[in-house]
Amino acid sequence: MEEYAALTEIYYILLHRKRDFEDIQSYVKKYFPKTLEIIQKSILIGQIEELFPRITLHDEYLIKLCEKYGDIADRVSNMIFDIKKFIYTEKSRSPFLETIGEKVNRILREIKERKIRTEEAYRQLQQIVGEIIEIQMRKKELSDRELSILLPLERKIGRSQQLTESVKKLVSELEHENLLFVGWNLKIDATKKVGQRVRGLLRKIANLKFQDREQLYEEIMDNLTKLG
């Protein structure tokens, strides 16, 4: 670490004294990856993983959590961390997970403000884990685009096979008509056309109030445009 700090200091001195940076940059490109590799090897990853084991959100997650942490407060803190980390890494591919992230943030806020007991927070987090696991299972049969539309609708009007088929049909039509081409979400005309079709679906599937329909529209379009 001391050698690395000394070499970094020398490098910055060179930057200030040398006007032509091209030679220096070529060395940076060549040796910087090697430097990172050396640093990574020097870190005791094994010990860190032993202290903070990786727990993925699968159907045995809660069982493994209970085996590892006897104290319920430790389970809650680890669940919050695991869920937030999962959503952070997955939300670019699954933007519909952001609503789950909002639930976790609310629970964390209520814990800090002492508005909720640890036991109740644990119960709510268990439900969230179950929700995530179920979504992961459904991704085996439904695309991210389909889920981006379907999940907000299900939260509002409930599940049904007819609803699922209507959403699948809409996504299939949009893809078949090439309305979801690469970069469509960056073009106003394309976004408008997709939005019109989403509005059409919302008008057909349920007798929703205007405010509820607009809220669903905004959430669905936000999901779809983030997916691209």
Helices and strands as residue ranges (DSSP letters): H 2-17, H 22-42, H 45-51, H 61-68, H 72-90, G 95-97, H 98-112, H 118-138, H 144-157, H 161-176, G 184-186, H 188-205, H 210-227
